[in-house]
């Protein structure tokens, strides 16, 4: 037998080989960070927030690192950052690299489950090794950010069946840590129910759970850090300048796109005229989507678009987006999306000082790749009919009585019979069918 050529696919065929590929990818990443002396500035901000809680300092009165970065998250987030205050900076950075790598693997697995793709160990390791170099993921690990944990919380929660016990709690917690995911709470509140019409109250339960969970984080922050809570919710929340300059290429939101296109460092009125209709249209599209996967992705894209500031590392939702496109057989579009999130064109345009505000028209596309791609995908999704006309299935012959007819109490002859029910629909397990039957008391 002749030895076949070894390909990348063959190398990743076993968990051990895929794990080796992941180790090599992570080693290259760490080596690059060491050579570039990456400061992991955001992790240091979280450490300072945790220290402020422990020492009773002013949570929103300090700045750290050479860039003078302040705390920008709600007080509840600072409570979660307390353990980081007990670690020296070097150990903290190592913990964030290891933790974010594990979270990326989890996000890949959740994305596969969300999209309906196989999620074997070899595939997850291989996809994680490659996804590490997507620009949003790369920047998240490089800065020591928390975007991956928030995406995992939301995606895990929304991948569960509608009406599942406690569904919405994780979404509320994510919104309590960082306000951008709060749009998912609205999505759960307003989305159409996919439960049986005999249980109309179930359509709001998940949304109310998410809202209650979010308000619980606000209340916990107010109880433990009352002064910081008053300061944040009455003052700091509206100081978007604390987050950073909205016009720099780092900001991949609609406001950043407009600021650079108009050459205006504060396009407040122009941004509001665009952001409000975009938020309403995106949320409406998400709530009306017949495919839950499309609804979740549309909500994520809308939240990132209309947020005043969406740094490039916030766009880690590119991972479940790519999984969805591959599951739908859109390999060409998946390849294009991968190229957009890997090319790093936003860093190739002049962006030192205020050069971001003086880009020629032909560089605007390269400076705002993520909001343009998200807007295009939302427009394409909106062009797809939300409801397709269901064809009446041809009679299907069964050699046993139709179980749906039996459940409805319709007498059925023994032997071969015809049934109008769609035989291609997913089969419902017997225990789930009994639980969904109002007559069963489940």
BAFI-720547 format. One record per residue (C-alpha): x, y, z. Coordinates in steps of 0.1 Angstrom, whole numbers, plus 2048, in hexadecimal, padded with zeros to 3 digits. Example, Ala and Ser with C-alpha at 12.3 -4.5 7.8 and 13.67 -1.06 7.14 Angstrom:
2
<xx: 87B	yy: 7D3	zz: 84E> .
<xx: 889	yy: 7F5	zz: 847> .
END
This chain:
442
<xx: 800	yy: 800	zz: 800> .
<xx: 80E	yy: 822	zz: 7F6> .
<xx: 810	yy: 83D	zz: 810> .
<xx: 7F8	yy: 85A	zz: 809> .
<xx: 802	yy: 87E	zz: 80B> .
<xx: 7FB	yy: 88D	zz: 82D> .
<xx: 7E3	yy: 8AA	zz: 82B> .
<xx: 7D7	yy: 8C3	zz: 845> .
<xx: 7B6	yy: 8B0	zz: 846> .
<xx: 7C8	yy: 890	zz: 84D> .
<xx: 7DD	yy: 8A0	zz: 869> .
<xx: 7BD	yy: 8AB	zz: 87A> .
<xx: 7AC	yy: 889	zz: 877> .
<xx: 7B3	yy: 87E	zz: 89A> .
<xx: 7B0	yy: 890	zz: 8BB> .
<xx: 7D5	yy: 88D	zz: 8C2> .
<xx: 7DE	yy: 89C	zz: 8A0> .
<xx: 7C4	yy: 8B7	zz: 8A3> .
<xx: 7D1	yy: 8BF	zz: 8C7> .
<xx: 7F4	yy: 8C2	zz: 8B9> .
<xx: 7E8	yy: 8DA	zz: 89F> .
<xx: 7D6	yy: 8EF	zz: 8BA> .
<xx: 7F6	yy: 8EE	zz: 8D0> .
<xx: 80B	yy: 8FB	zz: 8B3> .
<xx: 7F2	yy: 916	zz: 8AB> .
<xx: 7F1	yy: 922	zz: 8CF> .
<xx: 817	yy: 920	zz: 8D2> .
<xx: 81B	yy: 936	zz: 8B3> .
<xx: 801	yy: 94E	zz: 8C2> .
<xx: 814	yy: 951	zz: 8E4> .
<xx: 835	yy: 955	zz: 8D2> .
<xx: 827	yy: 972	zz: 8BE> .
<xx: 819	yy: 982	zz: 8DD> .
<xx: 83B	yy: 97F	zz: 8EF> .
<xx: 84D	yy: 98E	zz: 8D1> .
<xx: 835	yy: 9AA	zz: 8CE> .
<xx: 834	yy: 9AF	zz: 8F4> .
<xx: 80E	yy: 9AE	zz: 8F5> .
<xx: 803	yy: 9C0	zz: 915> .
<xx: 7E0	yy: 9AF	zz: 917> .
<xx: 7D4	yy: 9D1	zz: 923> .
<xx: 7AF	yy: 9C7	zz: 928> .
<xx: 7B8	yy: 9AC	zz: 940> .
<xx: 7CB	yy: 9C5	zz: 954> .
<xx: 7AC	yy: 9DC	zz: 955> .
<xx: 797	yy: 9BE	zz: 962> .
<xx: 7B2	yy: 9B8	zz: 97D> .
<xx: 7B0	yy: 9DD	zz: 987> .
<xx: 78A	yy: 9DA	zz: 989> .
<xx: 78C	yy: 9BC	zz: 9A0> .
<xx: 7A6	yy: 9CE	zz: 9B5> .
<xx: 78F	yy: 9EC	zz: 9B8> .
<xx: 773	yy: 9D5	zz: 9C5> .
<xx: 78A	yy: 9C5	zz: 9DF> .
<xx: 79A	yy: 9E5	zz: 9EB> .
<xx: 77A	yy: 9FB	zz: 9E9> .
<xx: 78A	yy: A12	zz: 9CF> .
<xx: 778	yy: A28	zz: 9B6> .
<xx: 76E	yy: A0F	zz: 99B> .
<xx: 76A	yy: A29	zz: 980> .
<xx: 784	yy: A41	zz: 98B> .
<xx: 7A4	yy: A2F	zz: 982> .
<xx: 7B7	yy: A29	zz: 961> .
<xx: 7D2	yy: A0F	zz: 95B> .
<xx: 7ED	yy: A07	zz: 940> .
<xx: 7FE	yy: A20	zz: 92A> .
<xx: 7DE	yy: A26	zz: 917> .
<xx: 7CC	yy: A31	zz: 937> .
<xx: 7B0	yy: A19	zz: 934> .
<xx: 792	yy: A1C	zz: 94C> .
<xx: 778	yy: A04	zz: 958> .
<xx: 75A	yy: A04	zz: 940> .
<xx: 744	yy: 9E5	zz: 94B> .
<xx: 728	yy: 9E5	zz: 964> .
<xx: 730	yy: 9DF	zz: 989> .
<xx: 724	yy: 9BB	zz: 986> .
<xx: 742	yy: 9B4	zz: 96F> .
<xx: 75A	yy: 9C2	zz: 988> .
<xx: 74D	yy: 9A8	zz: 9A2> .
<xx: 756	yy: 98C	zz: 98A> .
<xx: 779	yy: 99B	zz: 985> .
<xx: 782	yy: 999	zz: 9AA> .
<xx: 796	yy: 978	zz: 9A6> .
<xx: 7AD	yy: 989	zz: 98B> .
<xx: 7B9	yy: 9A1	zz: 9A6> .
<xx: 7CA	yy: 984	zz: 9B9> .
<xx: 7E0	yy: 97B	zz: 99B> .
<xx: 801	yy: 98B	zz: 991> .
<xx: 800	yy: 99A	zz: 96E> .
<xx: 814	yy: 97E	zz: 95E> .
<xx: 7FE	yy: 962	zz: 96D> .
<xx: 7E0	yy: 976	zz: 963> .
<xx: 7EA	yy: 979	zz: 93F> .
<xx: 7F2	yy: 953	zz: 93D> .
<xx: 7D0	yy: 94C	zz: 94D> .
<xx: 7BE	yy: 962	zz: 933> .
<xx: 7D0	yy: 951	zz: 916> .
<xx: 7C8	yy: 92E	zz: 922> .
<xx: 7A5	yy: 937	zz: 92C> .
<xx: 79D	yy: 948	zz: 90B> .
<xx: 7AB	yy: 92B	zz: 8F8> .
<xx: 794	yy: 913	zz: 90B> .
<xx: 777	yy: 92B	zz: 905> .
<xx: 77E	yy: 92C	zz: 8E0> .
<xx: 77D	yy: 906	zz: 8DF> .
<xx: 75C	yy: 908	zz: 8F2> .
<xx: 74F	yy: 922	zz: 8DA> .
<xx: 758	yy: 90C	zz: 8BC> .
<xx: 746	yy: 8EF	zz: 8CB> .
<xx: 727	yy: 904	zz: 8D4> .
<xx: 728	yy: 913	zz: 8B0> .
<xx: 728	yy: 8F0	zz: 8A1> .
<xx: 70B	yy: 8E5	zz: 8B7> .
<xx: 6F9	yy: 906	zz: 8AF> .
<xx: 6FE	yy: 902	zz: 88A> .
<xx: 6F7	yy: 8DC	zz: 888> .
<xx: 71B	yy: 8D2	zz: 880> .
<xx: 72E	yy: 8B4	zz: 88E> .
<xx: 742	yy: 8BE	zz: 8AC> .
<xx: 75C	yy: 8A2	zz: 8B1> .
<xx: 77B	yy: 8A9	zz: 8C5> .
<xx: 791	yy: 8A9	zz: 8A6> .
<xx: 77B	yy: 8C2	zz: 894> .
<xx: 779	yy: 8D9	zz: 8B2> .
<xx: 79F	yy: 8D9	zz: 8B8> .
<xx: 7A6	yy: 8E0	zz: 893> .
<xx: 78C	yy: 8FB	zz: 890> .
<xx: 799	yy: 90B	zz: 8B0> .
<xx: 7BC	yy: 90B	zz: 8A3> .
<xx: 7B1	yy: 91D	zz: 884> .
<xx: 797	yy: 934	zz: 895> .
<xx: 7B3	yy: 942	zz: 8AC> .
<xx: 7BF	yy: 956	zz: 88E> .
<xx: 79F	yy: 966	zz: 886> .
<xx: 7A5	yy: 98B	zz: 88D> .
<xx: 789	yy: 990	zz: 8A8> .
<xx: 794	yy: 970	zz: 8BA> .
<xx: 7B9	yy: 978	zz: 8B7> .
<xx: 7B3	yy: 99B	zz: 8C5> .
<xx: 79D	yy: 98D	zz: 8E1> .
<xx: 7B9	yy: 976	zz: 8ED> .
<xx: 7D3	yy: 991	zz: 8E7> .
<xx: 7C2	yy: 9AB	zz: 8FC> .
<xx: 7B6	yy: 993	zz: 917> .
<xx: 792	yy: 99A	zz: 90F> .
<xx: 772	yy: 989	zz: 91B> .
<xx: 75F	yy: 988	zz: 8FA> .
<xx: 762	yy: 962	zz: 8F7> .
<xx: 752	yy: 95B	zz: 918> .
<xx: 735	yy: 972	zz: 910> .
<xx: 72F	yy: 962	zz: 8EE> .
<xx: 730	yy: 93F	zz: 8FE> .
<xx: 717	yy: 949	zz: 918> .
<xx: 6FE	yy: 957	zz: 8FF> .
<xx: 703	yy: 93B	zz: 8E5> .
<xx: 700	yy: 91F	zz: 8FF> .
<xx: 6E0	yy: 92F	zz: 90C> .
<xx: 6D0	yy: 935	zz: 8EA> .
<xx: 6DA	yy: 913	zz: 8DD> .
<xx: 6C3	yy: 903	zz: 8F7> .
<xx: 69F	yy: 8FA	zz: 8EE> .
<xx: 686	yy: 916	zz: 8F2> .
<xx: 676	yy: 913	zz: 914> .
<xx: 692	yy: 8FF	zz: 923> .
<xx: 696	yy: 903	zz: 949> .
<xx: 6AA	yy: 923	zz: 950> .
<xx: 6AE	yy: 92D	zz: 92C> .
<xx: 6B7	yy: 952	zz: 92B> .
<xx: 6CB	yy: 953	zz: 94C> .
<xx: 6ED	yy: 952	zz: 93A> .
<xx: 6E1	yy: 96D	zz: 921> .
<xx: 6D8	yy: 984	zz: 93E> .
<xx: 6FA	yy: 97E	zz: 94F> .
<xx: 70C	yy: 986	zz: 92F> .
<xx: 6F9	yy: 9A6	zz: 92C> .
<xx: 701	yy: 9AE	zz: 950> .
<xx: 726	yy: 9AB	zz: 94A> .
<xx: 726	yy: 9BF	zz: 92A> .
<xx: 708	yy: 9D1	zz: 91D> .
<xx: 70B	yy: 9C8	zz: 8F8> .
<xx: 6F9	yy: 9A6	zz: 8FC> .
<xx: 6DA	yy: 9B7	zz: 90A> .
<xx: 6CB	yy: 9B6	zz: 8E7> .
<xx: 6C9	yy: 990	zz: 8EB> .
<xx: 6B1	yy: 997	zz: 908> .
<xx: 69B	yy: 9AA	zz: 8F1> .
<xx: 69E	yy: 98E	zz: 8D7> .
<xx: 691	yy: 975	zz: 8F0> .
<xx: 675	yy: 98C	zz: 8FB> .
<xx: 668	yy: 993	zz: 8D8> .
<xx: 670	yy: 975	zz: 8C4> .
<xx: 654	yy: 95F	zz: 8B7> .
<xx: 64D	yy: 941	zz: 8CC> .
<xx: 657	yy: 91F	zz: 8BE> .
<xx: 644	yy: 90D	zz: 8D9> .
<xx: 622	yy: 8FC	zz: 8D2> .
<xx: 606	yy: 915	zz: 8D0> .
<xx: 5F6	yy: 905	zz: 8EE> .
<xx: 612	yy: 914	zz: 903> .
<xx: 611	yy: 939	zz: 8FA> .
<xx: 621	yy: 944	zz: 91B> .
<xx: 641	yy: 932	zz: 912> .
<xx: 64A	yy: 94C	zz: 8F8> .
<xx: 652	yy: 967	zz: 912> .
<xx: 661	yy: 951	zz: 92D> .
<xx: 685	yy: 950	zz: 920> .
<xx: 685	yy: 975	zz: 91A> .
<xx: 678	yy: 97D	zz: 93C> .
<xx: 692	yy: 965	zz: 94B> .
<xx: 6AD	yy: 978	zz: 939> .
<xx: 6A0	yy: 99A	zz: 943> .
<xx: 69D	yy: 98E	zz: 968> .
<xx: 6C0	yy: 980	zz: 967> .
<xx: 6CE	yy: 9A1	zz: 959> .
<xx: 6BC	yy: 9B6	zz: 973> .
<xx: 6C9	yy: 99E	zz: 98D> .
<xx: 6ED	yy: 9A7	zz: 983> .
<xx: 6E4	yy: 9CC	zz: 986> .
<xx: 6D5	yy: 9C6	zz: 9A8> .
<xx: 6F3	yy: 9B2	zz: 9B4> .
<xx: 70B	yy: 9CD	zz: 9A9> .
<xx: 6F6	yy: 9E7	zz: 9BA> .
<xx: 6F5	yy: 9D4	zz: 9DB> .
<xx: 71B	yy: 9CD	zz: 9DC> .
<xx: 727	yy: 9ED	zz: 9CB> .
<xx: 70C	yy: A07	zz: 9D0> .
<xx: 721	yy: A26	zz: 9C9> .
<xx: 730	yy: A17	zz: 9AA> .
<xx: 70E	yy: A0C	zz: 99E> .
<xx: 6FF	yy: A2F	zz: 9A1> .
<xx: 71E	yy: A3D	zz: 990> .
<xx: 71C	yy: A24	zz: 973> .
<xx: 6F7	yy: A24	zz: 96C> .
<xx: 6F2	yy: A4A	zz: 96F> .
<xx: 712	yy: A57	zz: 960> .
<xx: 72D	yy: A40	zz: 953> .
<xx: 715	yy: A2D	zz: 93D> .
<xx: 710	yy: A4B	zz: 927> .
<xx: 734	yy: A55	zz: 924> .
<xx: 73C	yy: A41	zz: 905> .
<xx: 75D	yy: A54	zz: 902> .
<xx: 76A	yy: A40	zz: 91F> .
<xx: 76A	yy: A21	zz: 909> .
<xx: 780	yy: A31	zz: 8EF> .
<xx: 77F	yy: A46	zz: 8CF> .
<xx: 762	yy: A3B	zz: 8BA> .
<xx: 772	yy: A44	zz: 899> .
<xx: 791	yy: A2E	zz: 89A> .
<xx: 793	yy: A0F	zz: 885> .
<xx: 791	yy: 9FA	zz: 8A4> .
<xx: 76C	yy: A03	zz: 8A6> .
<xx: 75A	yy: 9EC	zz: 88E> .
<xx: 737	yy: 9F9	zz: 895> .
<xx: 720	yy: A0E	zz: 880> .
<xx: 72A	yy: A2D	zz: 894> .
<xx: 74F	yy: A26	zz: 88C> .
<xx: 747	yy: A21	zz: 867> .
<xx: 734	yy: A41	zz: 865> .
<xx: 74E	yy: A55	zz: 878> .
<xx: 769	yy: A4A	zz: 860> .
<xx: 753	yy: A4E	zz: 841> .
<xx: 748	yy: A71	zz: 84B> .
<xx: 769	yy: A7C	zz: 85A> .
<xx: 755	yy: A85	zz: 87A> .
<xx: 764	yy: A7A	zz: 89B> .
<xx: 741	yy: A7C	zz: 8AC> .
<xx: 726	yy: A73	zz: 893> .
<xx: 70B	yy: A71	zz: 8AE> .
<xx: 6ED	yy: A7D	zz: 89A> .
<xx: 6F7	yy: A6B	zz: 87A> .
<xx: 6FD	yy: A4B	zz: 88E> .
<xx: 6DC	yy: A4D	zz: 8A0> .
<xx: 6C9	yy: A51	zz: 87F> .
<xx: 6D9	yy: A31	zz: 872> .
<xx: 6DD	yy: A1D	zz: 892> .
<xx: 6B8	yy: A1F	zz: 89D> .
<xx: 6A9	yy: A12	zz: 87D> .
<xx: 6C5	yy: 9F8	zz: 87A> .
<xx: 6BE	yy: 9EB	zz: 89E> .
<xx: 698	yy: 9E9	zz: 897> .
<xx: 69D	yy: 9D8	zz: 875> .
<xx: 6B7	yy: 9BF	zz: 882> .
<xx: 6A3	yy: 9B6	zz: 8A0> .
<xx: 684	yy: 9B2	zz: 88C> .
<xx: 696	yy: 99B	zz: 873> .
<xx: 6A4	yy: 987	zz: 890> .
<xx: 682	yy: 982	zz: 8A1> .
<xx: 670	yy: 979	zz: 881> .
<xx: 68B	yy: 961	zz: 874> .
<xx: 67D	yy: 93E	zz: 86F> .
<xx: 6A0	yy: 930	zz: 877> .
<xx: 6AB	yy: 935	zz: 89B> .
<xx: 6CF	yy: 934	zz: 890> .
<xx: 6C9	yy: 951	zz: 879> .
<xx: 6B7	yy: 964	zz: 894> .
<xx: 6D3	yy: 961	zz: 8AD> .
<xx: 6EE	yy: 96B	zz: 893> .
<xx: 6D8	yy: 989	zz: 888> .
<xx: 6D5	yy: 994	zz: 8AC> .
<xx: 6FB	yy: 992	zz: 8B1> .
<xx: 702	yy: 9A5	zz: 891> .
<xx: 6E8	yy: 9C0	zz: 89A> .
<xx: 6F6	yy: 9C4	zz: 8BD> .
<xx: 719	yy: 9C9	zz: 8B0> .
<xx: 70E	yy: 9E1	zz: 894> .
<xx: 6FA	yy: 9F9	zz: 8AA> .
<xx: 710	yy: 9F9	zz: 8C8> .
<xx: 722	yy: A1A	zz: 8CB> .
<xx: 743	yy: A08	zz: 8CD> .
<xx: 749	yy: 9E5	zz: 8C0> .
<xx: 76F	yy: 9DE	zz: 8C1> .
<xx: 77B	yy: 9C6	zz: 8A7> .
<xx: 780	yy: 9AB	zz: 8C2> .
<xx: 75B	yy: 9AD	zz: 8CB> .
<xx: 753	yy: 99B	zz: 8AA> .
<xx: 75B	yy: 978	zz: 8B6> .
<xx: 738	yy: 96F	zz: 8AA> .
<xx: 74A	yy: 969	zz: 889> .
<xx: 750	yy: 945	zz: 897> .
<xx: 72B	yy: 93A	zz: 899> .
<xx: 724	yy: 94E	zz: 879> .
<xx: 73E	yy: 939	zz: 866> .
<xx: 730	yy: 919	zz: 875> .
<xx: 70D	yy: 923	zz: 869> .
<xx: 719	yy: 92A	zz: 846> .
<xx: 72B	yy: 909	zz: 844> .
<xx: 70D	yy: 8F6	zz: 851> .
<xx: 6F7	yy: 907	zz: 836> .
<xx: 710	yy: 8FD	zz: 81B> .
<xx: 71A	yy: 921	zz: 813> .
<xx: 73E	yy: 918	zz: 810> .
<xx: 746	yy: 936	zz: 7F9> .
<xx: 736	yy: 94F	zz: 811> .
<xx: 747	yy: 93E	zz: 82E> .
<xx: 769	yy: 941	zz: 81C> .
<xx: 762	yy: 966	zz: 815> .
<xx: 758	yy: 96C	zz: 839> .
<xx: 777	yy: 95A	zz: 846> .
<xx: 78C	yy: 971	zz: 82F> .
<xx: 77C	yy: 990	zz: 83D> .
<xx: 782	yy: 986	zz: 861> .
<xx: 7A6	yy: 97B	zz: 859> .
<xx: 7B3	yy: 996	zz: 841> .
<xx: 7B6	yy: 9B1	zz: 85C> .
<xx: 7B0	yy: 9CC	zz: 842> .
<xx: 7A6	yy: 9E5	zz: 85D> .
<xx: 7CA	yy: 9E5	zz: 86A> .
<xx: 7D8	yy: 9EA	zz: 847> .
<xx: 7C9	yy: A0C	zz: 842> .
<xx: 7DA	yy: A2B	zz: 851> .
<xx: 7CE	yy: A2E	zz: 875> .
<xx: 7E9	yy: A40	zz: 888> .
<xx: 7DD	yy: A5F	zz: 89A> .
<xx: 7BE	yy: A6C	zz: 88A> .
<xx: 7C5	yy: A5D	zz: 867> .
<xx: 7A6	yy: A47	zz: 86C> .
<xx: 791	yy: A67	zz: 866> .
<xx: 7A2	yy: A6F	zz: 845> .
<xx: 7A0	yy: A4F	zz: 832> .
<xx: 799	yy: A52	zz: 80C> .
<xx: 779	yy: A41	zz: 800> .
<xx: 78A	yy: A23	zz: 7F2> .
<xx: 798	yy: A1A	zz: 815> .
<xx: 777	yy: A1C	zz: 827> .
<xx: 76E	yy: 9F9	zz: 81D> .
<xx: 78E	yy: 9EB	zz: 82C> .
<xx: 78A	yy: A00	zz: 84B> .
<xx: 767	yy: 9F3	zz: 854> .
<xx: 766	yy: 9CF	zz: 848> .
<xx: 751	yy: 9C0	zz: 865> .
<xx: 733	yy: 9D8	zz: 865> .
<xx: 731	yy: 9D7	zz: 83F> .
<xx: 731	yy: 9B1	zz: 83F> .
<xx: 718	yy: 9AF	zz: 85B> .
<xx: 701	yy: 9C8	zz: 849> .
<xx: 704	yy: 9B5	zz: 829> .
<xx: 6FC	yy: 994	zz: 83A> .
<xx: 6DE	yy: 9A3	zz: 84C> .
<xx: 6D1	yy: 9B1	zz: 82C> .
<xx: 6D5	yy: 990	zz: 81B> .
<xx: 6C3	yy: 97E	zz: 837> .
<xx: 6A7	yy: 998	zz: 836> .
<xx: 6A2	yy: 990	zz: 811> .
<xx: 69B	yy: 96B	zz: 819> .
<xx: 676	yy: 965	zz: 81F> .
<xx: 66F	yy: 95F	zz: 844> .
<xx: 654	yy: 946	zz: 83D> .
<xx: 655	yy: 92D	zz: 820> .
<xx: 635	yy: 91E	zz: 813> .
<xx: 633	yy: 8FB	zz: 81F> .
<xx: 62B	yy: 8E1	zz: 805> .
<xx: 610	yy: 8C8	zz: 80D> .
<xx: 624	yy: 8A8	zz: 80F> .
<xx: 61B	yy: 88B	zz: 7F9> .
<xx: 60A	yy: 86E	zz: 80B> .
<xx: 624	yy: 858	zz: 81C> .
<xx: 61D	yy: 833	zz: 820> .
<xx: 623	yy: 824	zz: 843> .
<xx: 621	yy: 800	zz: 84B> .
<xx: 617	yy: 80A	zz: 86F> .
<xx: 5FD	yy: 822	zz: 87B> .
<xx: 607	yy: 846	zz: 87A> .
<xx: 612	yy: 850	zz: 89E> .
<xx: 603	yy: 873	zz: 89A> .
<xx: 5E2	yy: 865	zz: 891> .
<xx: 5E3	yy: 84E	zz: 8AF> .
<xx: 5EB	yy: 86C	zz: 8C6> .
<xx: 5CD	yy: 87F	zz: 8B7> .
<xx: 5B6	yy: 862	zz: 8BE> .
<xx: 5AF	yy: 85B	zz: 899> .
<xx: 5A9	yy: 836	zz: 893> .
<xx: 5C2	yy: 828	zz: 87A> .
<xx: 5C0	yy: 807	zz: 867> .
<xx: 5DB	yy: 7ED	zz: 86B> .
<xx: 5F3	yy: 7E8	zz: 84F> .
<xx: 5FC	yy: 801	zz: 834> .
<xx: 5ED	yy: 824	zz: 838> .
<xx: 5F1	yy: 847	zz: 82A> .
<xx: 5FB	yy: 864	zz: 840> .
<xx: 5FD	yy: 889	zz: 837> .
<xx: 617	yy: 891	zz: 852> .
<xx: 63A	yy: 89B	zz: 846> .
<xx: 650	yy: 87D	zz: 849> .
<xx: 66F	yy: 893	zz: 844> .
<xx: 669	yy: 8A7	zz: 864> .
<xx: 680	yy: 89F	zz: 882> .
<xx: 673	yy: 882	zz: 897> .
<xx: 668	yy: 88C	zz: 8BA> .
<xx: 674	yy: 875	zz: 8D5> .
<xx: 657	yy: 864	zz: 8E8> .
<xx: 660	yy: 875	zz: 909> .
<xx: 661	yy: 898	zz: 8F9> .
<xx: 641	yy: 891	zz: 8E7> .
<xx: 62F	yy: 889	zz: 907> .
<xx: 63D	yy: 8A8	zz: 918> .
<xx: 631	yy: 8BE	zz: 8FC> .
<xx: 60E	yy: 8B0	zz: 8FD> .
<xx: 5F6	yy: 8C6	zz: 911> .
<xx: 5E0	yy: 8A8	zz: 919> .
<xx: 5FE	yy: 896	zz: 929> .
<xx: 602	yy: 8B1	zz: 944> .
<xx: 627	yy: 8B5	zz: 93A> .
END
